[in-house]
Amino acid sequence: MMVGKYLKRCPICGGAIRHTKTAYVIGRVVVEPELEADACVKCGEEFYTAEQVARAQEKATKLGLWAPRLEEERELKQIGGSLMISIPRPIVKALGLSPHEKVRILLTDKGLSIVKKK
Ligand SMILES: [Zn+2]
């Protein structure tokens, strides 16, 4: 959770706050091994300031953690009640997709994913 500086009480459970060092992790990569943070003694929630998060995110961008490997813009087309997108050729090639192949469409907290079936 991101907060302003120097909390006295946990905004979630009201527990005491202790200053600590913690690892800031995105996915499975440790971006900052020792990020200073406030942590709740009771529920364990960690609190970072905007500057700390900005610094960690800048580092993550430099590490290429957030850069999409391929990105293209597409317009949605309507087919009945569904919407359809075409998959751009570079992505078709990168995934080795072929017509009539079945893929899985997943909605996750990171957005929409299309996964090739094995
Ligand atoms: Zn708490």
Backbone and ligand atoms as CSV (ligand in chain L), in Angstrom:
chain,resi,resn,atom,element,x,y,z
A,1,MET,N,N,0.859,-1.201,0.000
A,1,MET,CA,C,0.000,0.000,0.000
A,1,MET,C,C,0.889,1.242,0.000
A,2,MET,N,N,0.460,2.247,-0.767
A,2,MET,CA,C,1.242,3.472,-0.850
A,2,MET,C,C,0.615,4.543,0.044
A,3,VAL,N,N,1.442,5.230,0.806
A,3,VAL,CA,C,0.928,6.211,1.764
A,3,VAL,C,C,1.814,7.448,1.817
A,4,GLY,N,N,1.358,8.455,2.505
A,4,GLY,CA,C,2.206,9.590,2.851
A,4,GLY,C,C,3.188,9.113,3.912
A,5,LYS,N,N,4.090,9.969,4.333
A,5,LYS,CA,C,5.127,9.475,5.233
A,5,LYS,C,C,4.685,9.428,6.699
A,6,TYR,N,N,5.391,8.600,7.445
A,6,TYR,CA,C,5.271,8.494,8.902
A,6,TYR,C,C,3.861,8.201,9.421
A,7,LEU,N,N,3.514,6.973,9.316
A,7,LEU,CA,C,2.251,6.508,9.880
A,7,LEU,C,C,2.459,6.194,11.351
A,8,LYS,N,N,1.421,6.408,12.142
A,8,LYS,CA,C,1.504,6.014,13.546
A,8,LYS,C,C,0.747,4.718,13.774
A,9,ARG,N,N,-0.363,4.580,13.046
A,9,ARG,CA,C,-1.197,3.392,13.173
A,9,ARG,C,C,-1.494,2.835,11.795
A,10,CYS,N,N,-1.676,1.537,11.697
A,10,CYS,CA,C,-2.036,0.886,10.440
A,10,CYS,C,C,-3.443,1.326,10.018
A,11,PRO,N,N,-3.578,1.883,8.800
A,11,PRO,CA,C,-4.910,2.307,8.347
A,11,PRO,C,C,-5.857,1.135,8.078
A,12,ILE,N,N,-5.334,-0.054,8.038
A,12,ILE,CA,C,-6.184,-1.221,7.767
A,12,ILE,C,C,-6.731,-1.815,9.059
A,13,CYS,N,N,-5.841,-2.088,10.034
A,13,CYS,CA,C,-6.299,-2.783,11.240
A,13,CYS,C,C,-6.060,-1.985,12.514
A,14,GLY,N,N,-5.359,-0.830,12.423
A,14,GLY,CA,C,-5.111,-0.028,13.613
A,14,GLY,C,C,-3.919,-0.496,14.424
A,15,GLY,N,N,-3.195,-1.461,13.907
A,15,GLY,CA,C,-2.036,-2.005,14.617
A,15,GLY,C,C,-0.879,-1.023,14.639
A,16,ALA,N,N,0.121,-1.310,15.482
A,16,ALA,CA,C,1.289,-0.445,15.598
A,16,ALA,C,C,2.165,-0.569,14.359
A,17,ILE,N,N,2.876,0.515,14.043
A,17,ILE,CA,C,3.743,0.552,12.865
A,17,ILE,C,C,5.197,0.465,13.304
A,18,ARG,N,N,5.945,-0.338,12.580
A,18,ARG,CA,C,7.366,-0.473,12.881
A,18,ARG,C,C,8.129,-0.195,11.595
A,19,HIS,N,N,9.242,0.534,11.720
A,19,HIS,CA,C,10.052,0.843,10.546
A,19,HIS,C,C,10.912,-0.368,10.223
A,20,THR,N,N,10.976,-0.722,8.957
A,20,THR,CA,C,11.669,-1.944,8.601
A,20,THR,C,C,12.293,-1.840,7.223
A,21,LYS,N,N,13.088,-2.803,6.873
A,21,LYS,CA,C,13.594,-2.906,5.505
A,21,LYS,C,C,12.994,-4.152,4.884
A,22,THR,N,N,12.531,-3.968,3.656
A,22,THR,CA,C,11.839,-5.073,3.014
A,22,THR,C,C,12.249,-5.144,1.554
A,23,ALA,N,N,12.049,-6.277,0.950
A,23,ALA,CA,C,12.344,-6.421,-0.478
A,23,ALA,C,C,11.124,-6.010,-1.288
A,24,TYR,N,N,11.359,-5.189,-2.293
A,24,TYR,CA,C,10.273,-4.777,-3.179
A,24,TYR,C,C,10.324,-5.688,-4.399
A,25,VAL,N,N,9.286,-6.484,-4.561
A,25,VAL,CA,C,9.298,-7.535,-5.580
A,25,VAL,C,C,8.208,-7.294,-6.615
A,26,ILE,N,N,8.580,-7.400,-7.877
A,26,ILE,CA,C,7.584,-7.343,-8.942
A,26,ILE,C,C,7.650,-8.676,-9.676
A,27,GLY,N,N,6.554,-9.351,-9.742
A,27,GLY,CA,C,6.562,-10.692,-10.314
A,27,GLY,C,C,7.418,-11.567,-9.429
A,28,ARG,N,N,8.501,-12.103,-9.975
A,28,ARG,CA,C,9.399,-12.899,-9.146
A,28,ARG,C,C,10.757,-12.247,-9.031
A,29,VAL,N,N,10.854,-10.981,-9.472
A,29,VAL,CA,C,12.151,-10.315,-9.478
A,29,VAL,C,C,12.221,-9.324,-8.326
A,30,VAL,N,N,13.308,-9.420,-7.561
A,30,VAL,CA,C,13.533,-8.466,-6.482
A,30,VAL,C,C,14.095,-7.190,-7.089
A,31,VAL,N,N,13.305,-6.120,-7.052
A,31,VAL,CA,C,13.714,-4.862,-7.657
A,31,VAL,C,C,14.598,-4.080,-6.691
A,32,GLU,N,N,14.157,-3.977,-5.449
A,32,GLU,CA,C,14.942,-3.315,-4.395
A,32,GLU,C,C,15.080,-4.318,-3.261
A,33,PRO,N,N,16.293,-4.792,-2.992
A,33,PRO,CA,C,16.439,-5.785,-1.928
A,33,PRO,C,C,16.177,-5.209,-0.540
A,34,GLU,N,N,16.496,-3.923,-0.365
A,34,GLU,CA,C,16.321,-3.327,0.961
A,34,GLU,C,C,15.611,-1.985,0.870
A,35,LEU,N,N,14.327,-2.040,0.611
A,35,LEU,CA,C,13.537,-0.815,0.545
A,35,LEU,C,C,13.045,-0.487,1.947
A,36,GLU,N,N,13.263,0.771,2.362
A,36,GLU,CA,C,12.779,1.166,3.681
A,36,GLU,C,C,11.265,1.320,3.633
A,37,ALA,N,N,10.611,0.742,4.590
A,37,ALA,CA,C,9.152,0.787,4.599
A,37,ALA,C,C,8.645,0.766,6.032
A,38,ASP,N,N,7.395,1.123,6.172
A,38,ASP,CA,C,6.723,0.954,7.449
A,38,ASP,C,C,5.867,-0.302,7.333
A,39,ALA,N,N,5.889,-1.112,8.357
A,39,ALA,CA,C,5.093,-2.329,8.316
A,39,ALA,C,C,4.232,-2.421,9.564
A,40,CYS,N,N,3.051,-2.973,9.404
A,40,CYS,CA,C,2.146,-3.155,10.535
A,40,CYS,C,C,2.557,-4.396,11.319
A,41,VAL,N,N,2.695,-4.233,12.625
A,41,VAL,CA,C,3.100,-5.347,13.479
A,41,VAL,C,C,2.005,-6.414,13.517
A,42,LYS,N,N,0.748,-5.957,13.422
A,42,LYS,CA,C,-0.388,-6.849,13.585
A,42,LYS,C,C,-0.738,-7.621,12.297
A,43,CYS,N,N,-0.992,-6.896,11.199
A,43,CYS,CA,C,-1.455,-7.585,9.987
A,43,CYS,C,C,-0.364,-7.784,8.945
A,44,GLY,N,N,0.803,-7.138,9.154
A,44,GLY,CA,C,1.916,-7.388,8.251
A,44,GLY,C,C,1.903,-6.560,6.979
A,45,GLU,N,N,0.860,-5.755,6.764
A,45,GLU,CA,C,0.812,-4.909,5.572
A,45,GLU,C,C,2.001,-3.950,5.567
A,46,GLU,N,N,2.617,-3.769,4.380
A,46,GLU,CA,C,3.760,-2.870,4.272
A,46,GLU,C,C,3.331,-1.592,3.571
A,47,PHE,N,N,3.920,-0.482,4.029
A,47,PHE,CA,C,3.547,0.826,3.486
A,47,PHE,C,C,4.773,1.524,2.929
A,48,TYR,N,N,4.650,1.966,1.693
A,48,TYR,CA,C,5.740,2.689,1.048
A,48,TYR,C,C,5.267,4.095,0.730
A,49,THR,N,N,6.213,5.007,0.653
A,49,THR,CA,C,5.849,6.359,0.227
A,49,THR,C,C,5.878,6.423,-1.302
A,50,ALA,N,N,5.273,7.485,-1.828
A,50,ALA,CA,C,5.216,7.666,-3.282
A,50,ALA,C,C,6.620,7.705,-3.894
A,51,GLU,N,N,7.557,8.371,-3.185
A,51,GLU,CA,C,8.925,8.468,-3.717
A,51,GLU,C,C,9.594,7.099,-3.782
A,52,GLN,N,N,9.367,6.309,-2.732
A,52,GLN,CA,C,9.965,4.975,-2.709
A,52,GLN,C,C,9.425,4.119,-3.851
A,53,VAL,N,N,8.108,4.198,-4.060
A,53,VAL,CA,C,7.481,3.413,-5.123
A,53,VAL,C,C,7.977,3.903,-6.484
A,54,ALA,N,N,8.068,5.240,-6.639
A,54,ALA,CA,C,8.530,5.796,-7.906
A,54,ALA,C,C,9.951,5.326,-8.210
A,55,ARG,N,N,10.799,5.314,-7.198
A,55,ARG,CA,C,12.181,4.892,-7.393
A,55,ARG,C,C,12.247,3.411,-7.787
A,56,ALA,N,N,11.472,2.591,-7.091
A,56,ALA,CA,C,11.457,1.156,-7.388
A,56,ALA,C,C,10.894,0.896,-8.791
A,57,GLN,N,N,9.862,1.674,-9.169
A,57,GLN,CA,C,9.260,1.473,-10.482
A,57,GLN,C,C,10.192,1.910,-11.607
A,58,GLU,N,N,10.953,2.975,-11.334
A,58,GLU,CA,C,11.933,3.436,-12.313
A,58,GLU,C,C,12.991,2.358,-12.541
A,59,LYS,N,N,13.397,1.748,-11.446
A,59,LYS,CA,C,14.375,0.675,-11.525
A,59,LYS,C,C,13.802,-0.525,-12.287
A,60,ALA,N,N,12.543,-0.820,-12.018
A,60,ALA,CA,C,11.881,-1.939,-12.695
A,60,ALA,C,C,11.806,-1.699,-14.199
A,61,THR,N,N,11.546,-0.435,-14.569
A,61,THR,CA,C,11.482,-0.099,-15.995
A,61,THR,C,C,12.846,-0.276,-16.640
A,62,LYS,N,N,13.904,0.162,-15.921
A,62,LYS,CA,C,15.264,-0.001,-16.434
A,62,LYS,C,C,15.628,-1.469,-16.586
A,63,LEU,N,N,15.139,-2.280,-15.665
A,63,LEU,CA,C,15.415,-3.713,-15.730
A,63,LEU,C,C,14.587,-4.398,-16.813
A,64,GLY,N,N,13.673,-3.630,-17.427
A,64,GLY,CA,C,12.861,-4.191,-18.505
A,64,GLY,C,C,11.708,-5.049,-18.011
A,65,LEU,N,N,11.382,-4.923,-16.721
A,65,LEU,CA,C,10.337,-5.783,-16.165
A,65,LEU,C,C,8.956,-5.415,-16.676
A,66,TRP,N,N,8.777,-4.162,-17.034
A,66,TRP,CA,C,7.449,-3.731,-17.452
A,66,TRP,C,C,7.335,-3.486,-18.939
A,67,ALA,N,N,8.468,-3.506,-19.597
A,67,ALA,CA,C,8.397,-3.258,-21.028
A,67,ALA,C,C,7.739,-4.446,-21.713
A,68,PRO,N,N,6.674,-4.208,-22.464
A,68,PRO,CA,C,6.078,-5.317,-23.188
A,68,PRO,C,C,7.049,-5.794,-24.251
A,69,ARG,N,N,7.041,-7.070,-24.529
A,69,ARG,CA,C,7.982,-7.590,-25.514
A,69,ARG,C,C,7.539,-7.228,-26.923
A,70,LEU,N,N,6.235,-7.206,-27.122
A,70,LEU,CA,C,5.677,-6.765,-28.396
A,70,LEU,C,C,4.394,-6.024,-28.089
A,71,GLU,N,N,4.196,-4.927,-28.778
A,71,GLU,CA,C,2.995,-4.163,-28.500
A,71,GLU,C,C,2.473,-3.552,-29.789
A,72,GLU,N,N,1.193,-3.703,-30.045
A,72,GLU,CA,C,0.567,-3.068,-31.202
A,72,GLU,C,C,-0.849,-2.661,-30.841
A,73,GLU,N,N,-1.314,-1.639,-31.527
A,73,GLU,CA,C,-2.670,-1.180,-31.267
A,73,GLU,C,C,-3.611,-1.830,-32.276
A,74,ARG,N,N,-4.773,-2.207,-31.807
A,74,ARG,CA,C,-5.757,-2.838,-32.679
A,74,ARG,C,C,-7.138,-2.286,-32.392
A,75,GLU,N,N,-7.979,-2.237,-33.428
A,75,GLU,CA,C,-9.362,-1.811,-33.230
A,75,GLU,C,C,-10.231,-3.043,-33.055
A,76,LEU,N,N,-11.159,-2.963,-32.113
A,76,LEU,CA,C,-12.075,-4.076,-31.878
A,76,LEU,C,C,-13.160,-4.071,-32.948
A,77,LYS,N,N,-13.485,-5.236,-33.468
A,77,LYS,CA,C,-14.567,-5.364,-34.434
A,77,LYS,C,C,-15.709,-6.133,-33.789
A,78,GLN,N,N,-16.921,-5.742,-34.148
A,78,GLN,CA,C,-18.064,-6.416,-33.537
A,78,GLN,C,C,-18.545,-7.570,-34.395
A,79,ILE,N,N,-18.745,-8.705,-33.744
A,79,ILE,CA,C,-19.324,-9.863,-34.425
A,79,ILE,C,C,-20.402,-10.397,-33.501
A,80,GLY,N,N,-21.674,-10.128,-33.827
A,80,GLY,CA,C,-22.768,-10.490,-32.931
A,80,GLY,C,C,-22.583,-9.767,-31.619
A,81,GLY,N,N,-22.643,-10.497,-30.526
A,81,GLY,CA,C,-22.468,-9.877,-29.220
A,81,GLY,C,C,-21.029,-9.855,-28.775
A,82,SER,N,N,-20.125,-10.383,-29.576
A,82,SER,CA,C,-18.719,-10.460,-29.190
A,82,SER,C,C,-17.903,-9.398,-29.896
A,83,LEU,N,N,-16.722,-9.155,-29.357
A,83,LEU,CA,C,-15.780,-8.269,-30.019
A,83,LEU,C,C,-14.586,-9.101,-30.475
A,84,MET,N,N,-14.031,-8.731,-31.605
A,84,MET,CA,C,-12.950,-9.506,-32.178
A,84,MET,C,C,-11.746,-8.621,-32.427
A,85,ILE,N,N,-10.573,-9.147,-32.174
A,85,ILE,CA,C,-9.353,-8.429,-32.566
A,85,ILE,C,C,-8.530,-9.345,-33.461
A,86,SER,N,N,-7.770,-8.736,-34.336
A,86,SER,CA,C,-6.827,-9.534,-35.112
A,86,SER,C,C,-5.497,-9.513,-34.375
A,87,ILE,N,N,-4.791,-10.610,-34.431
A,87,ILE,CA,C,-3.478,-10.684,-33.780
A,87,ILE,C,C,-2.428,-10.296,-34.820
A,88,PRO,N,N,-1.640,-9.261,-34.511
A,88,PRO,CA,C,-0.668,-8.765,-35.487
A,88,PRO,C,C,0.357,-9.824,-35.897
A,89,ARG,N,N,0.811,-9.715,-37.136
A,89,ARG,CA,C,1.741,-10.697,-37.688
A,89,ARG,C,C,2.992,-10.946,-36.824
A,90,PRO,N,N,3.650,-9.877,-36.283
A,90,PRO,CA,C,4.847,-10.151,-35.467
A,90,PRO,C,C,4.549,-11.027,-34.253
A,91,ILE,N,N,3.340,-10.856,-33.690
A,91,ILE,CA,C,2.976,-11.658,-32.524
A,91,ILE,C,C,2.607,-13.083,-32.953
A,92,VAL,N,N,1.945,-13.205,-34.105
A,92,VAL,CA,C,1.640,-14.524,-34.669
A,92,VAL,C,C,2.936,-15.310,-34.861
A,93,LYS,N,N,3.936,-14.607,-35.426
A,93,LYS,CA,C,5.233,-15.259,-35.687
A,93,LYS,C,C,5.940,-15.621,-34.388
A,94,ALA,N,N,5.922,-14.660,-33.445
A,94,ALA,CA,C,6.626,-14.873,-32.184
A,94,ALA,C,C,6.059,-16.066,-31.426
A,95,LEU,N,N,4.746,-16.243,-31.510
A,95,LEU,CA,C,4.104,-17.341,-30.786
A,95,LEU,C,C,3.998,-18.613,-31.624
A,96,GLY,N,N,4.231,-18.478,-32.924
A,96,GLY,CA,C,4.103,-19.632,-33.808
A,96,GLY,C,C,2.653,-20.075,-33.937
A,97,LEU,N,N,1.752,-19.108,-34.023
A,97,LEU,CA,C,0.326,-19.434,-34.127
A,97,LEU,C,C,-0.039,-19.748,-35.573
A,98,SER,N,N,-1.073,-20.575,-35.745
A,98,SER,CA,C,-1.558,-20.839,-37.095
A,98,SER,C,C,-3.085,-20.794,-37.086
A,99,PRO,N,N,-3.708,-20.566,-38.255
A,99,PRO,CA,C,-5.164,-20.459,-38.326
A,99,PRO,C,C,-5.842,-21.722,-37.773
A,100,HIS,N,N,-6.966,-21.536,-37.142
A,100,HIS,CA,C,-7.783,-22.605,-36.555
A,100,HIS,C,C,-7.178,-23.218,-35.297
A,101,GLU,N,N,-6.018,-22.710,-34.903
A,101,GLU,CA,C,-5.418,-23.174,-33.653
A,101,GLU,C,C,-6.242,-22.648,-32.489
A,102,LYS,N,N,-6.337,-23.426,-31.410
A,102,LYS,CA,C,-7.085,-22.969,-30.248
A,102,LYS,C,C,-6.171,-22.261,-29.257
A,103,VAL,N,N,-6.655,-21.126,-28.732
A,103,VAL,CA,C,-5.908,-20.380,-27.720
A,103,VAL,C,C,-6.810,-20.182,-26.514
A,104,ARG,N,N,-6.197,-19.905,-25.391
A,104,ARG,CA,C,-6.944,-19.591,-24.178
A,104,ARG,C,C,-6.927,-18.083,-23.960
A,105,ILE,N,N,-8.073,-17.533,-23.596
A,105,ILE,CA,C,-8.161,-16.109,-23.291
A,105,ILE,C,C,-8.360,-15.970,-21.792
A,106,LEU,N,N,-7.449,-15.250,-21.145
A,106,LEU,CA,C,-7.494,-15.115,-19.690
A,106,LEU,C,C,-7.635,-13.656,-19.302
A,107,LEU,N,N,-8.498,-13.403,-18.354
A,107,LEU,CA,C,-8.577,-12.065,-17.784
A,107,LEU,C,C,-7.930,-12.115,-16.406
A,108,THR,N,N,-6.807,-11.402,-16.247
A,108,THR,CA,C,-6.102,-11.393,-14.965
A,108,THR,C,C,-6.016,-9.955,-14.481
A,109,ASP,N,N,-5.398,-9.751,-13.317
A,109,ASP,CA,C,-5.277,-8.385,-12.809
A,109,ASP,C,C,-4.283,-7.565,-13.622
A,110,LYS,N,N,-3.555,-8.209,-14.532
A,110,LYS,CA,C,-2.642,-7.463,-15.394
A,110,LYS,C,C,-3.297,-7.132,-16.731
A,111,GLY,N,N,-4.514,-7.620,-16.942
A,111,GLY,CA,C,-5.195,-7.351,-18.200
A,111,GLY,C,C,-5.549,-8.646,-18.907
A,112,LEU,N,N,-5.740,-8.527,-20.195
A,112,LEU,CA,C,-6.165,-9.657,-20.998
A,112,LEU,C,C,-4.943,-10.382,-21.550
A,113,SER,N,N,-4.931,-11.687,-21.425
A,113,SER,CA,C,-3.841,-12.469,-21.987
A,113,SER,C,C,-4.396,-13.499,-22.957
A,114,ILE,N,N,-3.667,-13.754,-24.002
A,114,ILE,CA,C,-4.005,-14.822,-24.933
A,114,ILE,C,C,-2.860,-15.814,-24.885
A,115,VAL,N,N,-3.170,-17.040,-24.525
A,115,VAL,CA,C,-2.138,-18.043,-24.311
A,115,VAL,C,C,-2.316,-19.189,-25.308
A,116,LYS,N,N,-1.229,-19.521,-25.949
A,116,LYS,CA,C,-1.236,-20.631,-26.891
A,116,LYS,C,C,-1.430,-21.930,-26.122
A,117,LYS,N,N,-2.307,-22.798,-26.613
A,117,LYS,CA,C,-2.507,-24.095,-25.961
A,117,LYS,C,C,-1.366,-25.027,-26.352
A,118,LYS,N,N,-0.949,-25.834,-25.411
A,118,LYS,CA,C,0.195,-26.728,-25.710
A,118,LYS,C,C,-0.297,-28.024,-26.319
L,1,ZN,ZN,ZN,-2.432,-3.681,10.131
